[in-house]
Amino acid sequence: MGKPGSLAFAVIMMIASVVWARALPAEQVASDQEKIGSEMIGPVVDCAISMTAKAEPLAMAALTITAGCLPEEQIVLHHSGLMFSHKTDAAGVARMTVPALTTKAIFVATFDNGDGALTMIDVPDADKFQRIALQWQGAKGLQLHAYEDDATHGSDGHLSLHTSPLDPDSTEMEDRFFTQHGIATIPDGFHAEIASFPVLASGKVKVINLSVEVEITDENCGRTIAGELLNHSADTRSKGQQLTLYLPKCDAVGDLIVMDAILDNSLTSKE
């Protein structure tokens, strides 16, 4: 048997513990319970997939895709024949700004597992632009170029993503601009370049000659690239014009291949 003094000491300690517990502030007890609960259960994640769209100046659409259970996952964005790859961040969110090709714009995002989301938005100013999209899969290096009147490569009338990128602060409807879409690090991902040309007061667009240019690199040499051109304006809804580029072997790295007179030799109408 233990000593009587030891038993009395144990009883005193138990009573003191009960009194101390009762003396704890309610806020601290609640905080401890929340801490224990979060450690046992973990944070609650909303696995619903959603997509929202907001109309921006120059007939652009700002898209936000939220998929809390699909962080750092690939997405393919579809819009009126256009398609390009994107990716969610660590929180399962992806944001992008896309030229609207139609006034009643429908955007669809699909994940590799078959899940996806859809949104619709009115973009009335979409009819104020003629938009040409070049899209392809996989290989890097394809570029869309436009030449006003008799412009030549490097002259003032030569337009491209390099010379005329979208100014995110611009609201001038007279601006001509190019945008690039897709994630370069996604293997065999879908890519696109889109050229936007404002419609004049006459309802027509200034004469533009288009070309597709490809710089031969170690990554694309010797490959066959299948691409497509889309032409969208107020009175034009292109079904897509297929392009096939047979790139030279790797001893041509550094060379530039130019495909002129594309889009059935006609892009716009004269003023």
NORQUI-V120663 format. One record per residue. N is the residue number from 1. RES is the residue in one small letter. D_FIRST is the distance of its C-alpha to the first C-alpha in Angstrom with 1 decimal. Layout:
n = <N | N>
res = <RES | RES>
d_first = <D_FIRST | D_FIRST>
//
This chain:
n = <1 | 2 | 3 | 4 | 5 | 6 | 7 | 8 | 9 | 10 | 11 | 12 | 13 | 14 | 15 | 16 | 17 | 18 | 19 | 20 | 21 | 22 | 23 | 24 | 25 | 26 | 27 | 28 | 29 | 30 | 31 | 32 | 33 | 34 | 35 | 36 | 37 | 38 | 39 | 40 | 41 | 42 | 43 | 44 | 45 | 46 | 47 | 48 | 49 | 50 | 51 | 52 | 53 | 54 | 55 | 56 | 57 | 58 | 59 | 60 | 61 | 62 | 63 | 64 | 65 | 66 | 67 | 68 | 69 | 70 | 71 | 72 | 73 | 74 | 75 | 76 | 77 | 78 | 79 | 80 | 81 | 82 | 83 | 84 | 85 | 86 | 87 | 88 | 89 | 90 | 91 | 92 | 93 | 94 | 95 | 96 | 97 | 98 | 99 | 100 | 101 | 102 | 103 | 104 | 105 | 106 | 107 | 108 | 109 | 110 | 111 | 112 | 113 | 114 | 115 | 116 | 117 | 118 | 119 | 120 | 121 | 122 | 123 | 124 | 125 | 126 | 127 | 128 | 129 | 130 | 131 | 132 | 133 | 134 | 135 | 136 | 137 | 138 | 139 | 140 | 141 | 142 | 143 | 144 | 145 | 146 | 147 | 148 | 149 | 150 | 151 | 152 | 153 | 154 | 155 | 156 | 157 | 158 | 159 | 160 | 161 | 162 | 163 | 164 | 165 | 166 | 167 | 168 | 169 | 170 | 171 | 172 | 173 | 174 | 175 | 176 | 177 | 178 | 179 | 180 | 181 | 182 | 183 | 184 | 185 | 186 | 187 | 188 | 189 | 190 | 191 | 192 | 193 | 194 | 195 | 196 | 197 | 198 | 199 | 200 | 201 | 202 | 203 | 204 | 205 | 206 | 207 | 208 | 209 | 210 | 211 | 212 | 213 | 214 | 215 | 216 | 217 | 218 | 219 | 220 | 221 | 222 | 223 | 224 | 225 | 226 | 227 | 228 | 229 | 230 | 231 | 232 | 233 | 234 | 235 | 236 | 237 | 238 | 239 | 240 | 241 | 242 | 243 | 244 | 245 | 246 | 247 | 248 | 249 | 250 | 251 | 252 | 253 | 254 | 255 | 256 | 257 | 258 | 259 | 260 | 261 | 262 | 263 | 264 | 265 | 266 | 267 | 268 | 269 | 270 | 271>
res = <m | g | k | p | g | s | l | a | f | a | v | i | m | m | i | a | s | v | v | w | a | r | a | l | p | a | e | q | v | a | s | d | q | e | k | i | g | s | e | m | i | g | p | v | v | d | c | a | i | s | m | t | a | k | a | e | p | l | a | m | a | a | l | t | i | t | a | g | c | l | p | e | e | q | i | v | l | h | h | s | g | l | m | f | s | h | k | t | d | a | a | g | v | a | r | m | t | v | p | a | l | t | t | k | a | i | f | v | a | t | f | d | n | g | d | g | a | l | t | m | i | d | v | p | d | a | d | k | f | q | r | i | a | l | q | w | q | g | a | k | g | l | q | l | h | a | y | e | d | d | a | t | h | g | s | d | g | h | l | s | l | h | t | s | p | l | d | p | d | s | t | e | m | e | d | r | f | f | t | q | h | g | i | a | t | i | p | d | g | f | h | a | e | i | a | s | f | p | v | l | a | s | g | k | v | k | v | i | n | l | s | v | e | v | e | i | t | d | e | n | c | g | r | t | i | a | g | e | l | l | n | h | s | a | d | t | r | s | k | g | q | q | l | t | l | y | l | p | k | c | d | a | v | g | d | l | i | v | m | d | a | i | l | d | n | s | l | t | s | k | e>
d_first = <0.0 | 3.8 | 6.6 | 8.8 | 11.6 | 10.4 | 10.1 | 13.5 | 15.0 | 14.4 | 16.0 | 18.8 | 19.5 | 19.8 | 22.2 | 24.2 | 24.7 | 26.1 | 28.4 | 29.6 | 30.4 | 32.3 | 34.1 | 35.5 | 39.2 | 40.4 | 42.7 | 39.9 | 37.8 | 41.0 | 41.8 | 38.4 | 38.9 | 42.5 | 41.3 | 38.7 | 41.3 | 44.0 | 41.8 | 40.9 | 44.3 | 46.7 | 50.1 | 52.3 | 55.7 | 58.8 | 60.4 | 63.7 | 66.8 | 69.3 | 72.5 | 74.4 | 77.9 | 79.6 | 83.4 | 84.3 | 87.6 | 90.1 | 89.0 | 85.7 | 82.5 | 79.1 | 76.5 | 72.7 | 70.7 | 67.0 | 64.8 | 61.2 | 60.0 | 62.9 | 62.5 | 65.0 | 66.8 | 70.6 | 72.8 | 76.4 | 78.3 | 81.3 | 84.1 | 87.6 | 87.8 | 86.1 | 82.9 | 80.8 | 77.3 | 74.6 | 70.8 | 67.8 | 65.7 | 62.0 | 61.5 | 63.8 | 66.8 | 70.4 | 73.2 | 76.9 | 80.3 | 83.0 | 86.7 | 87.3 | 90.0 | 90.7 | 90.7 | 88.3 | 85.8 | 83.2 | 80.4 | 78.1 | 75.1 | 73.8 | 70.8 | 70.6 | 68.2 | 70.8 | 69.3 | 71.5 | 72.8 | 76.2 | 77.7 | 81.2 | 83.0 | 86.5 | 88.2 | 91.8 | 92.8 | 92.3 | 95.9 | 97.0 | 96.2 | 97.2 | 94.3 | 94.5 | 91.4 | 91.1 | 88.1 | 86.9 | 83.9 | 82.4 | 84.7 | 85.0 | 88.2 | 90.2 | 91.8 | 93.9 | 97.0 | 99.7 | 103.1 | 105.2 | 108.9 | 110.1 | 107.0 | 106.0 | 102.8 | 101.6 | 104.2 | 103.5 | 103.7 | 101.1 | 97.9 | 94.5 | 90.8 | 91.4 | 94.3 | 93.4 | 89.7 | 88.4 | 88.0 | 84.8 | 86.2 | 89.6 | 90.9 | 94.5 | 95.6 | 98.4 | 96.0 | 96.1 | 92.8 | 90.7 | 87.0 | 84.9 | 82.1 | 79.5 | 76.8 | 78.2 | 74.9 | 74.6 | 76.1 | 79.0 | 78.4 | 81.2 | 83.1 | 85.9 | 88.3 | 89.9 | 93.1 | 93.9 | 97.5 | 98.5 | 101.1 | 104.2 | 105.8 | 108.3 | 105.5 | 105.9 | 104.2 | 105.8 | 106.9 | 104.1 | 104.2 | 100.9 | 99.7 | 96.6 | 95.9 | 93.5 | 92.7 | 92.1 | 88.8 | 86.7 | 84.6 | 87.5 | 90.3 | 91.6 | 89.9 | 91.4 | 90.2 | 90.6 | 90.9 | 92.2 | 94.1 | 93.6 | 96.2 | 95.3 | 97.4 | 98.6 | 101.1 | 99.7 | 96.7 | 96.7 | 95.2 | 94.6 | 96.8 | 95.4 | 95.7 | 95.2 | 95.2 | 95.6 | 94.5 | 96.1 | 94.3 | 92.2 | 95.1 | 96.0 | 92.9 | 93.9 | 96.8 | 97.2 | 98.2 | 99.9 | 100.6 | 103.2 | 104.8 | 101.6 | 101.0 | 104.2 | 106.2 | 105.8 | 103.2 | 104.7 | 108.0 | 110.4 | 110.7>
//
